[in-house]
Amino acid sequence: MWNELFITFNNRSLFLELLSYYSKASERGLIRVIKMRKTSQELLKLPEMPFLVTLTGEIISEDNSLSETIAKIGGVHDTLFGRTKEEINSNLDFFNSVRKISEDEQKLLSYLNQHLLRNTFCNGNHITASDLYAYAFVTPILQTLRDDDKWNFCNIIRWVDHIQSLNGLKEKVRELRLRIPLPYDPLFFEPEEDLKHKSKKEKAQSNLIK
């Protein structure tokens, strides 16, 4: 028996797919993710997706309850949502803020870019469910932007590059072809051995000058 997560091709579904993967709930066989198009959902007369059918037969479709349940099944609720009521509500409030403006792409990009001006993550000092939620809503928009336009949202690009490179997430990002190309060349650092060799060479040249 599985907990079965039925998703489709929309932002909310993408968030739950990433959440199931990052929490390792799908990898460990705790949740089976079933993705289908709306036409198939209507043909099979299934409830509106996304929704989760638990082992007990309960159907959960309310956004916040659905995401919290998946995190609990994966054993990462405290990490991604928080331990206290205040921390949990902070993430859920962020969900609501993003959801309310998600239909206006420019408004969403402006809001998130400002929000990330002085923050590495969306909610706290480490990745939380808020980051996965925002990533699911913003990535499809960024994929349509030219490199020149991405510079207008440099805080988002910095954050996206960090999120899509995280261990335990980058594999799924690659599989779903979500990776956002950067509008600049990444910084490459010289290998440590090359730096040591360079340092010795510079020191020898310095001694010759003396």
C-alpha positions as CSV (number, residue, x, y, z in Angstrom):
1,M,0.0,0.0,0.0
2,W,1.1,3.5,-0.8
3,N,0.2,7.0,0.0
4,E,-0.7,8.2,-3.5
5,L,-0.2,11.8,-4.7
6,F,-2.1,12.8,-7.8
7,I,-0.6,15.8,-9.5
8,T,-1.0,17.6,-12.8
9,F,1.0,20.2,-14.8
10,N,0.7,23.3,-12.7
11,N,2.7,25.3,-10.1
12,R,1.0,23.7,-7.0
13,S,1.7,20.2,-8.4
14,L,5.3,21.0,-9.2
15,F,5.8,22.3,-5.6
16,L,4.4,19.0,-4.2
17,E,6.5,16.9,-6.5
18,L,9.6,18.7,-5.4
19,L,8.5,18.4,-1.8
20,S,8.0,14.7,-2.1
21,Y,11.4,14.3,-3.7
22,Y,13.3,16.6,-1.4
23,S,11.8,14.9,1.7
24,K,12.8,11.6,0.1
25,A,9.2,10.4,0.7
26,S,8.9,9.2,-3.0
27,E,12.4,7.8,-3.0
28,R,11.7,5.7,0.1
29,G,8.4,4.4,-1.3
30,L,6.3,6.3,1.2
31,I,4.5,8.3,-1.5
32,R,3.8,7.3,-5.0
33,V,3.6,10.3,-7.3
34,I,1.1,10.0,-10.1
35,K,1.2,12.7,-12.8
36,M,-1.6,13.0,-15.3
37,R,-3.2,15.6,-17.5
38,K,-6.5,17.3,-16.7
39,T,-8.2,15.4,-19.5
40,S,-7.3,12.1,-17.9
41,Q,-8.5,13.4,-14.5
42,E,-11.9,14.3,-16.0
43,L,-12.1,11.0,-17.9
44,L,-11.5,9.0,-14.7
45,K,-13.8,11.4,-12.7
46,L,-11.1,12.0,-10.1
47,P,-11.2,15.0,-7.7
48,E,-9.4,18.2,-8.7
49,M,-5.7,17.8,-8.6
50,P,-3.4,17.9,-6.8
51,F,-4.7,15.7,-4.0
52,L,-3.3,12.9,-1.7
53,V,-4.9,9.6,-0.9
54,T,-3.5,8.4,2.4
55,L,-3.1,4.8,3.5
56,T,-6.3,5.1,5.5
57,G,-8.2,6.2,2.4
58,E,-8.4,9.9,3.4
59,I,-8.3,12.4,0.5
60,I,-6.4,15.6,1.3
61,S,-6.6,18.5,-1.2
62,E,-6.4,21.7,0.8
63,D,-3.0,23.3,-0.1
64,N,-1.6,23.8,3.4
65,S,-2.8,20.5,4.8
66,L,-1.6,18.7,1.8
67,S,2.0,20.0,1.9
68,E,2.3,19.6,5.7
69,T,1.1,16.0,5.4
70,I,3.7,15.2,2.7
71,A,6.4,16.7,4.9
72,K,5.3,14.7,7.9
73,I,5.2,11.5,5.9
74,G,8.8,12.3,4.7
75,G,9.8,13.0,8.3
76,V,11.0,16.5,7.5
77,H,8.1,18.6,8.8
78,D,10.1,20.3,11.6
79,T,12.9,21.1,9.2
80,L,10.8,22.5,6.3
81,F,7.9,24.0,8.2
82,G,9.3,24.6,11.7
83,R,8.8,23.3,15.2
84,T,6.7,26.1,16.7
85,K,3.3,27.4,15.7
86,E,4.9,30.7,14.8
87,E,7.4,29.1,12.4
88,I,4.8,27.0,10.8
89,N,2.4,30.0,10.3
90,S,5.3,32.0,8.9
91,N,5.7,29.5,6.1
92,L,2.0,29.1,5.4
93,D,1.6,32.9,5.4
94,F,4.4,33.1,2.8
95,F,2.5,30.5,0.7
96,N,-0.6,32.7,0.8
97,S,1.3,35.8,-0.2
98,V,2.8,34.1,-3.2
99,R,-0.5,32.4,-4.2
100,K,-2.4,35.7,-4.1
101,I,-0.1,37.4,-6.6
102,S,0.9,34.4,-8.7
103,E,-1.4,35.3,-11.6
104,D,0.5,38.6,-12.1
105,E,4.0,37.5,-13.1
106,Q,5.7,40.9,-12.9
107,K,4.2,41.5,-9.4
108,L,5.4,38.1,-8.2
109,L,8.9,38.7,-9.6
110,S,9.1,42.2,-8.0
111,Y,7.8,40.9,-4.7
112,L,10.2,38.0,-4.5
113,N,13.2,40.0,-5.7
114,Q,12.6,42.6,-3.0
115,H,12.0,39.9,-0.4
116,L,15.4,38.3,-1.2
117,L,17.3,41.5,-1.2
118,R,18.7,40.8,2.3
119,N,17.8,37.2,2.6
120,T,19.5,34.1,1.4
121,F,16.4,32.0,1.8
122,C,12.7,32.9,1.7
123,N,12.0,32.1,5.3
124,G,14.8,31.7,7.8
125,N,18.5,30.9,7.5
126,H,18.1,27.6,5.7
127,I,15.9,26.1,3.0
128,T,12.2,25.7,4.0
129,A,9.0,24.7,2.3
130,S,8.7,28.4,1.4
131,D,11.7,28.1,-0.9
132,L,10.3,25.1,-2.7
133,Y,6.9,26.8,-3.0
134,A,8.3,30.0,-4.5
135,Y,10.7,28.1,-6.7
136,A,7.8,26.1,-8.2
137,F,5.9,29.4,-9.1
138,V,8.9,31.4,-10.3
139,T,10.9,28.9,-12.4
140,P,8.4,28.7,-15.2
141,I,8.4,32.5,-15.5
142,L,12.2,32.7,-15.5
143,Q,12.5,30.1,-18.3
144,T,10.7,32.6,-20.6
145,L,13.0,35.5,-19.8
146,R,16.0,36.6,-21.9
147,D,19.4,36.9,-20.1
148,D,19.2,40.7,-20.3
149,D,15.8,40.7,-18.5
150,K,17.1,38.4,-15.8
151,W,19.4,41.1,-14.6
152,N,16.4,43.0,-13.4
153,F,15.8,40.3,-10.8
154,C,19.3,39.5,-9.7
155,N,18.3,38.6,-6.2
156,I,16.0,35.9,-7.5
157,I,18.6,34.6,-9.9
158,R,21.1,34.3,-7.0
159,W,18.6,32.5,-4.9
160,V,17.4,30.2,-7.8
161,D,21.0,29.2,-8.6
162,H,21.5,28.2,-4.9
163,I,18.2,26.3,-4.7
164,Q,18.7,24.4,-8.0
165,S,22.2,23.4,-7.0
166,L,21.3,21.9,-3.6
167,N,22.1,18.2,-3.1
168,G,18.9,16.3,-2.9
169,L,17.2,18.7,-5.3
170,K,19.5,19.3,-8.2
171,E,18.8,15.8,-9.6
172,K,15.1,16.4,-9.8
173,V,15.6,19.9,-11.2
174,R,17.7,18.3,-14.0
175,E,15.1,15.5,-14.6
176,L,12.2,18.0,-14.9
177,R,14.4,20.4,-17.0
178,L,13.8,23.2,-14.6
179,R,17.4,24.5,-14.4
180,I,17.6,28.3,-15.1
181,P,20.7,29.3,-17.1
182,L,22.5,32.2,-15.4
183,P,22.9,35.5,-17.2
184,Y,26.6,35.5,-16.4
185,D,29.5,33.1,-16.3
186,P,29.9,31.2,-13.0
187,L,33.0,31.9,-11.0
188,F,35.7,29.3,-11.4
189,F,38.3,28.9,-8.7
190,E,41.7,27.5,-9.4
191,P,42.4,24.0,-7.9
192,E,44.3,24.1,-4.6
193,E,47.4,22.4,-6.1
194,D,47.5,25.1,-8.8
195,L,47.3,27.8,-6.2
196,K,50.2,26.3,-4.2
197,H,52.3,26.0,-7.4
198,K,51.4,29.6,-8.3
199,S,52.3,30.8,-4.8
200,K,55.8,29.1,-4.9
201,K,56.5,30.5,-8.4
202,E,55.5,34.0,-7.3
203,K,57.7,33.7,-4.2
204,A,60.7,32.5,-6.3
205,Q,60.2,35.5,-8.7
206,S,60.1,37.8,-5.7
207,N,63.4,36.5,-4.4
208,L,65.0,37.0,-7.8
209,I,63.9,40.6,-7.8
210,K,65.5,41.2,-4.4
